[in-house]
Amino acid sequence: MSLKKSILFITLILLIDQISKIYIKTHFTIGEEHQVFSWFKIYFVENDGMAWGTKFSDFISFISDRTAKLSLTVFRIVAIFGIGYWLYDAVKKQSPKVLIWAIIFIFAGALGNILDSVFYGVLFNDSRGQVASFLPAEGGYDSLLHGKVVDMLYFPLWKGYLPEWLPFYGGEYFTFFEPVFNVADVAISTGFCLIIFFNKKAFPKD
């Protein structure tokens, strides 16, 4: 696959991701939901941390949330350059297509969430109790590099009480699948799944 085709697919994934996020941000308030099927909802939440809403400060108590958020955003920006070089090198060396596809998905997904973290705090106002507007006259809800990632895909496939005989969680109310995510997250997960399930094809011994 050529570098031009790779960039084209990355752009397509980014467009789907950003259009969906901007639509949700400008049409929903935080916590608002729209049921599509019994097992699928559009549910607007914002994530200002790592995966599943985890924060650096959850592990390192002496770091403030804002410092942790800034550190995470800077780390993501540095990482995206590394992933970009990995893609360039893989295309240049004519690596297996499954590896190139995996890197395309990972790069596009990572970049999609970086755009939220870098710019959304400046481009939109707060979504709590109101529908946010784009480029509000009073300014955004936070400064550059402190934006929150927009999530909206929610798949509560099963809800109920777990059997009492289960260790630790027996008898507790449980939802599968609990996390809320976005198109960028799907792209990243797809990329990693390609590498895991097609590892031998992606990294042939020769």
Secondary structure in CASP SS format (residue, H / E / C, confidence):
PFRMAT SS
TARGET T0000
AUTHOR 0000-0000-0000
METHOD secondary structure of the structure
MODEL  1
M C 1.00
S C 1.00
L H 1.00
K H 1.00
K H 1.00
S H 1.00
I H 1.00
L H 1.00
F H 1.00
I H 1.00
T H 1.00
L H 1.00
I H 1.00
L H 1.00
L H 1.00
I H 1.00
D H 1.00
Q H 1.00
I H 1.00
S H 1.00
K H 1.00
I H 1.00
Y H 1.00
I H 1.00
K H 1.00
T H 1.00
H H 1.00
F C 1.00
T C 1.00
I C 1.00
G C 1.00
E C 1.00
E E 1.00
H E 1.00
Q E 1.00
V E 1.00
F E 1.00
S C 1.00
W C 1.00
F E 1.00
K E 1.00
I E 1.00
Y E 1.00
F E 1.00
V E 1.00
E E 1.00
N E 1.00
D C 1.00
G C 1.00
M C 1.00
A H 1.00
W H 1.00
G H 1.00
T C 1.00
K C 1.00
F H 1.00
S H 1.00
D H 1.00
F C 1.00
I C 1.00
S C 1.00
F C 1.00
I C 1.00
S C 1.00
D H 1.00
R H 1.00
T H 1.00
A H 1.00
K H 1.00
L H 1.00
S H 1.00
L H 1.00
T H 1.00
V H 1.00
F H 1.00
R H 1.00
I H 1.00
V H 1.00
A H 1.00
I H 1.00
F H 1.00
G H 1.00
I H 1.00
G H 1.00
Y H 1.00
W H 1.00
L H 1.00
Y H 1.00
D H 1.00
A H 1.00
V H 1.00
K H 1.00
K C 1.00
Q C 1.00
S C 1.00
P C 1.00
K H 1.00
V H 1.00
L H 1.00
I H 1.00
W H 1.00
A H 1.00
I H 1.00
I H 1.00
F H 1.00
I H 1.00
F H 1.00
A H 1.00
G H 1.00
A H 1.00
L H 1.00
G H 1.00
N H 1.00
I H 1.00
L H 1.00
D H 1.00
S H 1.00
V H 1.00
F H 1.00
Y H 1.00
G H 1.00
V H 1.00
L H 1.00
F E 1.00
N C 1.00
D C 1.00
S C 1.00
R C 1.00
G C 1.00
Q C 1.00
V C 1.00
A C 1.00
S C 1.00
F E 1.00
L C 1.00
P C 1.00
A C 1.00
E C 1.00
G C 1.00
G C 1.00
Y C 1.00
D C 1.00
S C 1.00
L C 1.00
L C 1.00
H C 1.00
G C 1.00
K C 1.00
V E 1.00
V E 1.00
D E 1.00
M E 1.00
L E 1.00
Y E 1.00
F C 1.00
P C 1.00
L C 1.00
W E 1.00
K E 1.00
G E 1.00
Y E 1.00
L C 1.00
P C 1.00
E C 1.00
W C 1.00
L C 1.00
P C 1.00
F C 1.00
Y C 1.00
G C 1.00
G C 1.00
E C 1.00
Y E 1.00
F E 1.00
T E 1.00
F E 1.00
F C 1.00
E C 1.00
P C 1.00
V E 1.00
F E 1.00
N C 1.00
V H 1.00
A H 1.00
D H 1.00
V H 1.00
A H 1.00
I H 1.00
S H 1.00
T H 1.00
G H 1.00
F H 1.00
C H 1.00
L H 1.00
I H 1.00
I H 1.00
F H 1.00
F C 1.00
N H 1.00
K H 1.00
K H 1.00
A H 1.00
F C 1.00
P C 1.00
K C 1.00
D C 1.00
END
